[in-house]
């Protein structure tokens, strides 16, 4: 029977060392501005739903999801299509 070892790796660019201290990157984000953008988007979604404009509600919700995805993802320098397909955990056979 073949022996299989499992190695957990974080998502990110291959062949480049991962920085140990990513807190410096988090400190660079202007959180007050980001919270303001989210607040305004939520207000627009609420207003559109009160008016019954469901296509606009859907589009604004998608905009909200894209905004959060851009803010909280590292991207890893890979094309969007490859980032989308990454599973998060890599299994390697020894």
C-alpha positions as CSV (number, residue, x, y, z in Angstrom):
1,X,0.0,0.0,0.0
2,X,1.3,3.5,-0.9
3,X,2.1,5.9,1.9
4,X,0.4,9.3,1.5
5,X,1.5,12.4,3.3
6,X,-0.7,15.5,3.6
7,X,0.9,18.9,3.5
8,X,-1.2,22.0,4.2
9,X,-0.2,25.1,2.3
10,X,-1.8,28.5,2.4
11,X,-3.0,30.1,-0.8
12,X,-0.6,32.4,-2.4
13,X,1.9,32.8,-5.2
14,X,4.1,29.7,-5.7
15,X,7.8,30.1,-5.5
16,X,7.7,33.2,-3.4
17,X,8.2,33.3,0.3
18,X,5.2,34.2,2.4
19,X,5.6,37.1,4.7
20,X,5.3,36.1,8.3
21,X,4.0,39.5,9.4
22,X,0.9,40.5,7.4
23,X,-0.4,42.8,10.1
24,X,1.5,45.7,8.5
25,X,-0.6,45.3,5.3
26,X,-3.8,45.4,7.4
27,X,-2.7,48.6,9.1
28,X,-2.3,50.2,5.7
29,X,-6.1,49.9,4.9
30,X,-8.1,53.0,5.7
31,X,-10.9,51.1,7.6
32,X,-12.9,54.3,8.2
33,X,-13.2,54.9,4.5
34,X,-14.1,51.2,3.8
35,X,-16.8,51.3,6.5
36,X,-18.2,54.4,4.9
37,X,-18.4,52.8,1.5
38,X,-20.1,49.7,3.0
39,X,-22.6,51.9,4.9
40,X,-23.5,53.9,1.7
41,X,-23.9,50.6,-0.3
42,X,-26.2,49.2,2.4
43,X,-28.3,52.4,2.3
44,X,-28.6,52.2,-1.5
45,X,-29.6,48.5,-1.2
46,X,-32.2,49.4,1.4
47,X,-33.6,52.3,-0.7
48,X,-33.8,50.2,-3.8
49,X,-35.6,47.4,-1.9
50,X,-38.1,49.9,-0.5
51,X,-38.8,51.1,-4.0
52,X,-39.2,47.5,-5.3
53,X,-36.4,47.9,-7.8
54,X,-35.2,44.2,-7.5
55,X,-32.7,44.3,-10.5
56,X,-31.0,47.3,-8.8
57,X,-31.0,45.5,-5.4
58,X,-29.4,42.4,-7.0
59,X,-26.7,44.5,-8.8
60,X,-25.9,46.5,-5.6
61,X,-25.6,43.2,-3.6
62,X,-23.2,41.9,-6.2
63,X,-21.2,45.1,-6.0
64,X,-21.0,44.6,-2.2
65,X,-19.7,41.1,-2.5
66,X,-17.1,42.2,-5.1
67,X,-16.0,45.0,-2.8
68,X,-15.6,42.7,0.2
69,X,-13.8,40.1,-2.0
70,X,-11.3,42.7,-3.2
71,X,-10.7,44.0,0.3
72,X,-10.2,40.7,2.1
73,X,-8.5,38.6,-0.5
74,X,-4.7,38.5,-1.1
75,X,-5.1,37.7,-4.8
76,X,-1.7,36.1,-4.8
77,X,-0.7,37.7,-8.1
78,X,-2.5,35.0,-10.0
79,X,-5.1,35.6,-12.7
80,X,-8.7,35.8,-11.4
81,X,-9.7,32.5,-13.0
82,X,-6.9,30.6,-11.2
83,X,-7.7,32.3,-7.9
84,X,-11.3,31.2,-8.3
85,X,-10.4,27.6,-8.8
86,X,-8.0,27.3,-5.8
87,X,-9.4,24.9,-3.2
88,X,-7.5,26.4,-0.2
89,X,-5.8,23.1,0.8
90,X,-3.3,21.2,-1.4
91,X,-2.8,17.5,-1.0
92,X,0.5,16.1,-2.1
93,X,1.5,12.5,-2.5
94,X,5.0,11.6,-1.4
